[in-house]
Structures are given as C-alpha cells and as structure tokens.
Amino acid sequence: MNDLYYRGTFTSIPGSWDELTARQYVRTISVLILQKGNRQEKQIQLLKILTGFSWYRMARILDWWRYNPRRFQLLNIKRLLRRMPADGGSLAHALDRTARLASAAEELTAFLFQSCTLSRNIMPRIGRYYGPSDYLDNLRMGEFVYAENYFNIWKSKGDITSLNQLISVLYRPAQYRYLFGGYRRTSDPRIPFDPVQCARSIPNISGWSLEKRIAIATMYGSMRQRLIDENPRVFTDSGSNEDSSPYGLWSVMRQVAKEGHFGKFSDIEQSYVSTILMELNESIIEAERQEERLEAMHAP
C-alpha cells in the first residue's frame, strides 16, 4: 500500500494490482480500456478510484479546470490571471495544489499503466455464478483448453461472443449441494464443466456490464501468464505464443494420455492443470537427463 498525505492525514491506497478491491479493479479497467482521454486525464480519474474521494472533493483539490476539461473551457483563465494579486493569491495556491497532486497521480497510478499482474481472483462470485480459485488452482484441463481457445480469439479479434464464451467457462453456477453445505470442503463450488451447460449461461452473462466482463478476461489473462512464466518450457511447445495453434493444449492432453500416467483422455480432462504441469515439467527434466546420459555414452 502507498500513503497519500492530504490535509494533515495519511490515506492508504493500493500500490499493486493484488491490493485493489473488486470495485476498484472493475472501475480501473473501465478507465484504462473503455474510456477515452489522454494519459493525464486517466491518471486523475484513477487516483480518484484509488483514494475513494468523492467527485466534489477531487474537484476542490485539483480545481475545476484540471478535473473537468469542460469547466476549463467555460472559465476565463486570462481574466482570472489579470485579477490575481502580486503574491498569487488563492488562484496561485490552487494552481500549485493542482500541479502537486497531478504529479502524485502520475507516481501513484504508474503501476496501473503496466501489464496487469493479478495473481488472485478478486471477484470469486458474481450473483449466482462462481469463478475459479486464486492462481487458477482448481481449473481442470478440459475447461482450460476451452478457456484458452476463447481467450486467444477475444484477445486477437476483440470478439464479444468469444468474451462471453470465455466467461461462461470460468464462471458457473454453484453445485446444488454446495448451496446447502454439502460440498463446502471442496475446492470448487461450481458445477462440473460441460460445454453445453456453459452455452446456456451465455444469455445471462451477456447481460453483465462490459467493463465487468473485460475485467474478468483481463484477470484470467494475468493468472494464465503467471502459469506460463512458471512453466516456460511446457508452454513454449504447447501453443502459448501468438503464432502457435490455439489447440496446443489439446495436443498436450493427448500426449499425456498416451503416456498413461493419468489414465485415458477423458481422465486427463478432469485432471487439475497444476498436476498436469508438474508431470510435464518432470517429463521434460527426465528427457533432458536421458539426453545427457546418451551424449556422455557417445562422447569420445
């Protein structure tokens, strides 16, 4: 957390993506992606979101013309400057306050203009729909393949249909028994993944605000990037980069099924992604060791 000193008190504000609340995160995504404006205007809006200050309070701090460009056009700044006393008076203090807070906004919101680094799901539940756990720990291979396909299409083409399909895979209604405490100890309250059942949820999900849907997709993209960074050799050969096939993970599932460590193909679909990644990493390490042994045997 960062501290902003204002009028004799310190206000703690988030200093990283993981410190944002769900409300702050959705509003931040709206400002960064959906709203128009230059970087400085967005910095002021983002500072307002981080501090939780009201519109009126921000306007008083920054003065009207800095916070609201339209009011800046209506004010006659030249007339105000002519009437300004030699020592500057209240207008000089306002301009100085504006410059200082604008500088603070640039510094305190800098992390928001970098890549999203969320590692946890700060929106675990939306209405009657539940999302994946932190770090995608309870995501299974079958749904991960579908999610990756829809995510890549949305990321490359901006297709809203694919965005809705992605969210329908990630956010699913709770299992019936979970609602009554039967499955409270399980790591996943959602109903089992079924593409047909997910498609039935799309009409409801499409009614969510666009900023919320994009926020979910951005959050998923951040957590999947963490998986890629932690398993670079696995994802290099399985379709993680933009030039690879979006069905690369499907090939991974087939390869693991052939090796037989986790059963048949249908069993692999139900295996956790984290478990499969550990197995693949171990297989790669073992293959490298085998290659080193062969090279040592044939060395002169």
N, C-alpha and C positions, 0 to 999 in steps of 0.2 A: 504494500500500500504506500501511496505518496501522501504527503501532508501539504495542504494549501492554507497559508496564513492569511486571514481576512478579518479585519476589524477586531483585532485582539484575540481571536480564537483560531485554532487549527481545525481544518476539515480534512478527514482522511478520505482519499479517493482511490479507486483501483489503479494499480500500476502494471497489471498484466491481464491478459485475456481471461485466465482462470479465476481472477478476482472479481470479474463482473457478475452482477446478478442476471437472472434470465431477462428481466425487463430492460436492464441497461444494454444487454447484448443485442436483443432484437432491435432496439432503437438505434444502436450504433450501426448495425448492418444496414438499416434503412437510410441513415445519413450517408454512409460510405458508398453504397451501391445504387440506391434508388433515387436519392435526392440530388438535384442539380446545385451547382455553386462551385466557387473556387476553393482551394485548399484552406485559405484563411477563414472563410465563412464556415466551412465544415469544422475547423478546429474550435471555433467559438461554440457551435452547436454541440459538439462532442464534450466540451468542458462543462456545459450546462447539464448534459446527461450524467457525467461522472460525479459532479458535485451535488446534483439533485436540487439545485437552485431553481426557483420559480422564474418564469419569463420576466416578470417585473423586476425581480432582484438582479437578474443578469443585465437587464436594460439599464438599471441605475448604476451598476458597476462600470459597464462599458460605454455608457451614454447611448442615447437612442441611435445616433447615426452609425455607430460601429456595429450594433447588434441587429438593426433593421435597416437594410440598404434603402428601402423605400422612404423611410423617415429622413434619411440622409439627403435624399433628393428634395424633400419638401422644406428642409431647413435652409436658411440663407446664411451659410457659413461666413461669407465675406462680411456681411453686416455684423455678425457676432464678433468677428476679429477686430473690426473697426471700433467697436464699443468696449473691447477688452482693456482693462486698466494696464498701466505700465508693468505692474508686477505679475500680470497674467490673470489674477482673479480666479473665480470659480471655474471658468472655461479652461484655463491653463491646467488647473488641478484635474479637471475631468479628462483632458487630453492625455495628461501624464498617467492617470489611472488606467485609461484605456490602453495606452502603449504597454504598460507593465503587465496587465492581465492578458493582453494579446500575446506577449512573449511567454507568459506562464502557460497559456493554452497550447502554444506550439510545442513546448517542452513536455507538458503533462499528457498530451494526446499523441505523442510521436509513435508509441508502440502500436496504436490502432491503425496507423497507415502502413504497417508492415504486415507480413503474412499472419493469418490467424493461427494461433498456437494453442487453441483449446485442447486439453487432453482429457477432459471430463464432460459428461453430459449435464449441462446446467439446466436443461429442460427435460427432466425424466418423464414428465407426464403432461399431456395436453388433453384436457377433457377426459374422455374415457379411453384415450389411447396412451400406451406406454412405449417409451423409446428404449434403445439399447443402453447397457450399463456403461460406466466410465471405461475409457480405453477400448471400447468395443469387446470387452472380455466375454460377454455372453453371446456374441454373434457366431452363428454356425456357418459352415462353408456353403451350404446351399443358398441361404439368403445373402451371403456376402458376394457370391457370384452375380446374382441379380442386381444387388445394390451397386456393384462396380460397373455393370453394364449401363444402368440408367444414369449413374453419376457421370460417366465419361461422355455420354450423349448430351446430357444437360450442360456440362462444362464446355464442350466444344461447339455446340449449336445454340445453347440458350433455350432449348425446347421445354416449354412449360409442362407438356404432357409427361416427359421423362422426369421432370422435377417431382410431379405428383406421384409417379410410379415409384421413384426412389423413396419418398416419404412413406408411402403405403407399405413398403417392405420393412422399413426401420420402425415405424410406429404402428402397433397393432393393438386391438382391444385386449383387455385382461382375460386370462382364463377364468372360467366360471367359478371354479372352486377357490381361486385366489381371492376373489371378492369376498368370500366368506371365511377366509383364514386357512383354507385347506393347503395352499401352496406357499404360504408366507416364507418358508425357509428356502425356497428355490431362488436361483439367481436370475430367473427370467419370468416375470409375471405375464408376459404376452402369450397369446395363443400360438401354437406351433405354426411355423411358416408354411404357407400354402399360397402359391401364385394366384389361384382362383379367388381365394378369400381376400387377398390383398387388393385385387382388382375391384372387389365390391366396396372397398373402403374409399376408393378414389373420389367418388362424388362428395363425400363428407369432407375429405382432406382438401379438395379444391376450393372449399368454402373458407378455409383459413386465410388469413391475410397473407399477401405475397411476401411481405417482409419477414414474417414468421417462417414461411416455407423456405425462403432463401437462407435464413439464419440456420435452419436445421441442416440444409445441404452443405453450407459452409462449415458447420461444426463437424459433420461427417467427414468432409474433406480434410479437416485438420487432424482428426483422430486416425484416419487411414494413412495420412502422411507420416504420422508417428510410427505406425506399423512398418511402413516402407523404410524409414530411417533406421529402425532397429533390425530389419531383416533385408539389407540391401541386395545380398546375393540371391535370395529367393525371388524377390520381385523383379530383379533385372531380367530374369529368364521367364517371367510369367505374366507379361503384359501390363506392367505398371506404367511404363512410359507412354507418351502420346502416340508414338509411331507403332506401337505394338497392337496386337489384336485385343479387343475388349473381352474376348473369350479366353484369355490366357489362363485365368484361374480355373476355368473349366478343364483345361489341359492338365493343370496341377492336380486337380481332383482325380482325373483319370489315371495319372501316373502313380499317385499314392495308392489308388485302388489296385493297380497292377502289382504293386509291391506286397500287398496283402497285410500290411501291419494293422490296418484299422477295419478290415473286413471288405465287403463289397462296395460298389459305387454308392448304393443307397445309404450305406453306413457312413461313408465319408461325408455325405451331405449333412448328416446330423452331428458330425464332429465339430468341436469348437475350433475356430480359426487359430486361436493361440496354441492349441495342441498340435494342429497340423503344421504350423510354422516351426514349432520346436522340432518336430520329426524331420521336416525338410532341411532345417539347419544342420541337424545331426547327420543326415544323409550326405549333405554337401561336405561336411568335415571329414566323414568317413571316406568319401570318394577321393578327397584330396590326399588323405593319408595313404590310401591304396596306390594312388598315382606316384606318390613319393617313394613308396616301397618298390614299385616296379622300376622307377628310374634308378634307384640305388642298386637293384639287382643287375641292370643292364649297363651300369656305369663301368668304364674300363678300369 
